[in-house]
């Protein structure tokens, strides 16, 4: 593969985003086997689990056990979701060194998903990010419903920008713009990325895409053309959002890898191994 062609990073989100909403319960041993198999497939980042209140998200109640059981491959970042300082403290005790913080672009979604206003979530995030940085923890900031909200409709790029600015101020290392409902078009992707570049460098921006209307790969292409080199994917396309009625699964990692490989763009991921990991442990 030509050295002049830039590579992309695909963040594998299925162990957290996918399994959190999976229709059946997955055992801790199966989660560990799944993550280990995914690690061997070549991704540089895996969203591994979530240190949230076990009563709120019972399928992630075994987060500490999962982190203790997986084989951590050199060069792979094992990221976890934390909602607040309490979650981060649990994650730190489990040896976590990379976290994700989830914000929302609309007040309506923030209250439904996080049970707090945008301002209230950033009060939590400020303390959490400070503790993370004090412990040399890498931080990714997500913005849910960055294109469309199930409660308030189309989200203009100008509405996303203040949330992104606040994540930049927190000191996040990377930012992911999420098409939570899968309504985005390539034009929407281009418009939001162009706007986001006013406050964040392109090398720290990523896209989290869903495939509601079969547009996810077209949106990946639009994002790449706009300079994005970080894309989330989920093995088998599993996952969704319980607070976004009717939202389908994420774009599949296999589809994203295959798309880029057809363009001669290296991902470092074996899509066949990703399929096998999913089929062996989850399907």
N, C-alpha and C positions, 0 to 999 in steps of 0.2 A: 504494500500500500504506500502511495507516495508520501514522503515526509512532509511535503508542502501543504497537504490537506489537514486542517486542524481536527483534533479529536473532540468528542463530546463526552460529557459525564451524564450517565443515567443513574438516577437515585432510585433504588429498588424499595418500594414502599409497601409491598404486599404483606410482610410479617406484622406490620402495625395497622395500616389503613385497610388492608384486605381482610385480615383475620378479625379485626375489631367488629366488623359487621357481617361476618360469615354466618350463613344460616345454621350451621351446626357447630357444636363445641369442638375445639381442637385441643388435644392433650398437650401438656407441657413438653413431653418427650417428642411429640410430633412437631411442635413449633421449633424445638432445638434442631431436630433433624432437617427441617425445612430451611432454616437459616443457614445451617452448615452447608447444605447442598447449594443454596444460592451463593454463599461466599465462594464456593469452588467454581461458580459460573463466571466470575470475573468482575462484578460491580465494585466500584470504589466506595460507594456509600450505600448502606442498608438502613432503612428506618425500621428498627428492630422491635420495639414494643412501646408501651406507654405507662408512665408512672402517674396515673390518675387515681382518683378515689375508686377503690374496687367495687363499691356499691353502685357507683355511677356507670362504670364500664366493667362488668364482671369478667368479660373475656380477656381482659388485660390484668387480672388480679395476680397472675403468676409472673409479673415482670421481673422481679428480683431473681426468681428461679431460672427464668429464661436467660438472663444475662450471665448468671453463674454457670450455666450449662453449655453455652455455645463455645465453639472454637473460634477465637478471634484471629483472623488472618492478617498478616502484616500488610500495611497499605490500605486496609479497608476501614472506613469510619462507620462505627455502629452507633447510630443516632437514635435517641428516644424522645418521645413527646413528654413534656412536663407542663402542667398548667400554672404552677405557683412554686413558692419556696419549699413548701412541704414536699411536693413531688420531686423537686430537685435534690433535696436532702436525701430522700430515699434512693434516687438515682446515683448520687455520689457514693452512698454506702455500697452500691452494687458495682462500683468501678466504672461508671459511665463518664466519658469525656467529650460527648457531643450531644446537644439537645436541640429540640425544636419548640418554638413558641408559636401558638396559633392566635392571630388577630383576625378581625373581620373588617371588610370595607363598608358594611352598613350597620347601623344601630339595630335594625330589626334582626339580622342574623346573629349579631353579637349577643343579644339578649336570649335568643332561642338556643344558641350553641354553647355559650359561655356563661349564661345567666348573669350577665353584667353588661353595662354600657361600654363603649369603646374606651372612654376615659378611665372607667374602673378597671378594665383589663390592663391598661398600661400602668396603673398604680401597682398592680401585682407584678407585671413584667419588669418594672424598674428594679425592684428588690431582687427578683429572680436573676436578671441579667447581671446585676452587680455581684451576686454570690457566685454565679457561673464564672465570670471573668476572674474573680479572686481565686478560683480553683483551676484556672487554665482550661476551662471547658469551652469548646467551640459552639457557637449559637447560630441556628438558622431561624429566620423569621418568616412565617407563612402569612399570606393575606388571603383568607377565604372570600368567596363570592366577589372576586376582583373584576368579573365581567358581567355577571347577572346574579341577582338575588331572588330566591324563591318567594320572598315576601314583598319586596319593593320593586322588582323588575330590573330593567337594564341599569347597569352601574357605569357611569361615565368615568373615563380615566382621571379626570380632575377630582373625582371623589376618592379615588384610591391613593392619590399622591400624598395627602396628609398622613395617612396611616403608614405608608412607606417611609416618609420622612421621620416619623416617630421611631420606627424600627431602626433606621440608620442612627438616630440619636442614642438609642440604647446600646449601640456598639455591636449589632448583629454582624456576623461574618458573611452571611449569605441571605438572600431573600427569594422566596418562591411565590409567584403570582398564580393563584388557583382559579381555574374555571370549574368551580364546584358543581354547577348544574349542567355543564356541558353545552351551554348555549353559544359559546364564542364562535366567531367566524375568523378566517385569516385576517380580514381587515381589522377586526377588533383587536386581535393579537398585535398586529403591527402598530396600531394606534396606542395601545397601552404600553408596549415596550418603549416606543419612542418617547412617550410622556415620562415613563419611569427613569429614563436616562438622564433626566434633569436633576435627579437626586441620588442615583446609585449607579456605579460603574457596571457596564454590561457583563463583565466577567464575574460579577457577584449576583447576577440575576438568573433565576430559573423559572420554569413553567411547570405547573401541575395541571394536567389536562384530563378531562373526562370525555367520553365518546357518545354522548346522547344522540347526536344526529349523524354519527359516522364521520365527523369532521376532525377528529383528533389528530390524525396524521397530517392532514392539510394544515392544521394549526401548528403542529411541530415544524413543518416546513417553513411556515411564515415566521415563526419565532427564530429559527436558525438563520433565515435570510436577514432578519433584523439584528442579528449578532448574538443571540442566545446560544449558549453551549451547555446548558444544564437543563435536563428534562427528567421529571419524575415518571416512573413506570411501575406497573404492578403485574407480577406474573399471572398469566391467565386472565388479566383484566379484572381481577377481583377487587372488591372494595366499593365504597360509596359513602354517602353522608346521611346519617339518620335524621338530621335536622334539615335536609333538603329533599322534600317529597318528590319521588319519581326520578331522582338522579341515578344514573346508571353507574357501572363500575369505571374505574380508571382506565386510561389507555394501557394496553398490555405492553409490558417490557419487550416481549418478543416482537411485536409489531414495530416498535420504535427502533429496536436494534436492526431488524431486517430492513427497514426503510433507510437507515443511514448506511448500512453495509452496501445496499444497492447503489448508493451515491458514491461509494468508495471512501466513506468517512468512518474512521475507526472508532469503535466504542469500547473495545477491550472485553466485551461480553459475548459469551457463547449462548445464542438464543436457544439452541437445542438443549443445552444443559439447564437453562431456566425452565423450559417446558418440562423436562424430566423431573426437576425439583418439585414443581407444582403437581405433576401427575402422580409422583411417588408418595408425597406427604399430605396433599390437600384434596386433590380431586376425588 
